């Protein structure tokens, strides 16, 4: 392995500074902002500390040089009168700087002139990487080291071999020494690549930047990372050991690349800046596949509830719609599923969504809405909803248990197997509201139908996987195969078949070492809802092969309809979509 190859393996996430060629440029101008006001171009091409070439030429600005500029730079009208024009000079400079990193002191000034020159003369502006030594100096050097970041001040601080004098080549030569001095200052902070050095020109707190070395030895594989804080135990604590707190859990396809971003300007979230300042280290858990990393992240968040993970805020606060098991069942919104023989529909992340579905059912079915426990043999007075035709009134004996049970079965079917009856039940009302131009009320029903359709899709994605004792599936990744064993909606094992492995043999080994999983009460999976949804996302990708399946991974035919289809069914195929009417 060559030395350059060894360096590349360490800095694979960027271009090593030692491998780059820099074109340090300086322009002298007449003081205006127009393209043809450049009076001199000076540049030094340098690589690994060695000067490869120099470029210097006066430029005829085709205008007078102001007296103040002539005094400052020493460039007079007579000096530039016989000089080549910018049209003659620019192609030569572009060729000299081709394939380099352009460096300048106050780079926006110099690159701005060069960009305008290219635009005016019809040359494509090169996409040079640019370094600004003035900006770097402001970030790297302390106030007590230099009073300001002017080129003359930095030249004295770094004891440059030449003294800048407002002539292009001399100033470029001084800037070379300043650049090397700045690089030496940041070398011990883990800055080894161009990308690292560019980050120093951005607004990143010194505390955050100083921790970038945490990423140096991390693996480049998929996995999960944890920012942790070690706190000394308070006096009197048993054992006297430091306490470890998980601040944040994340995942990535490349752990080293992802963790490094937290110490750069690429990470702009304010709470992440606070988290990095509090952290005392980073821990990583490599994973064989991206799905394994996705699932492990969810499990660790659930286990540690890190304060800086938004997802860890109330992860178990889900709602379900329950059809109770009373003599005259009713709908109830609950926060958990129990093995009590009742039917459950959901889950809902917001209680409002659960209420929308309950109201959608009430819109179409005269199910009782009271919470009292009713008796089949002791009638009581009916409520106002019965008089309005919104309840079939089992309380006063208007319907018996058998007739009411048939109604409940239609409700159960509308929620769990066929959404069309729920739509048909409100079609007349919805059509009437649209015909009467009562768009706000129609929009409310549309929103309830949309929530019903969206939740039904989630319900069947989760419950269908939860009903399968085992699924073994594979998907090609690169030259190999990612193999996963899913049991009752939980990721039980992961394997990877390389290009020279037999996938079936790897699958058998993966099944043999898989976690033993027990089913949860229907319709819950044996894992968190989010984990099962992550698995469903992976299984539904193109290219996934089912190697073995035990159970039926299937949805009822009409269980899931998108909300537009639901509305069209309810309107009897009306041509105008309801959202457009609702916004009228």
Secondary structure as GFF3:
##gff-version 3
##sequence-region A 1 584
A	DSSP	alpha_helix	3	10	.	.	.	ID=ss1
A	DSSP	three_ten_helix	17	19	.	.	.	ID=ss2
A	DSSP	beta_strand	21	29	.	.	.	ID=ss3
A	DSSP	three_ten_helix	35	37	.	.	.	ID=ss4
A	DSSP	beta_strand	38	47	.	.	.	ID=ss5
A	DSSP	beta_strand	50	58	.	.	.	ID=ss6
A	DSSP	alpha_helix	67	73	.	.	.	ID=ss7
A	DSSP	alpha_helix	77	81	.	.	.	ID=ss8
A	DSSP	alpha_helix	86	97	.	.	.	ID=ss9
A	DSSP	beta_strand	101	104	.	.	.	ID=ss10
A	DSSP	alpha_helix	107	121	.	.	.	ID=ss11
A	DSSP	beta_strand	129	132	.	.	.	ID=ss12
A	DSSP	alpha_helix	133	140	.	.	.	ID=ss13
A	DSSP	alpha_helix	151	158	.	.	.	ID=ss14
A	DSSP	alpha_helix	168	186	.	.	.	ID=ss15
A	DSSP	three_ten_helix	187	189	.	.	.	ID=ss16
A	DSSP	alpha_helix	194	199	.	.	.	ID=ss17
A	DSSP	alpha_helix	206	209	.	.	.	ID=ss18
A	DSSP	three_ten_helix	212	215	.	.	.	ID=ss19
A	DSSP	beta_strand	223	231	.	.	.	ID=ss20
A	DSSP	three_ten_helix	238	240	.	.	.	ID=ss21
A	DSSP	beta_strand	243	252	.	.	.	ID=ss22
A	DSSP	alpha_helix	255	261	.	.	.	ID=ss23
A	DSSP	alpha_helix	270	278	.	.	.	ID=ss24
A	DSSP	beta_strand	281	286	.	.	.	ID=ss25
A	DSSP	alpha_helix	290	304	.	.	.	ID=ss26
A	DSSP	three_ten_helix	310	312	.	.	.	ID=ss27
A	DSSP	beta_strand	319	323	.	.	.	ID=ss28
A	DSSP	beta_strand	331	334	.	.	.	ID=ss29
A	DSSP	beta_strand	343	348	.	.	.	ID=ss30
A	DSSP	alpha_helix	351	364	.	.	.	ID=ss31
A	DSSP	alpha_helix	384	387	.	.	.	ID=ss32
A	DSSP	three_ten_helix	394	396	.	.	.	ID=ss33
A	DSSP	alpha_helix	401	416	.	.	.	ID=ss34
A	DSSP	alpha_helix	420	435	.	.	.	ID=ss35
A	DSSP	alpha_helix	439	466	.	.	.	ID=ss36
A	DSSP	beta_strand	470	477	.	.	.	ID=ss37
A	DSSP	beta_strand	480	487	.	.	.	ID=ss38
A	DSSP	beta_strand	490	497	.	.	.	ID=ss39
A	DSSP	alpha_helix	503	512	.	.	.	ID=ss40
A	DSSP	alpha_helix	529	539	.	.	.	ID=ss41
A	DSSP	beta_strand	544	550	.	.	.	ID=ss42
A	DSSP	alpha_helix	563	570	.	.	.	ID=ss43
A	DSSP	alpha_helix	578	582	.	.	.	ID=ss44
###
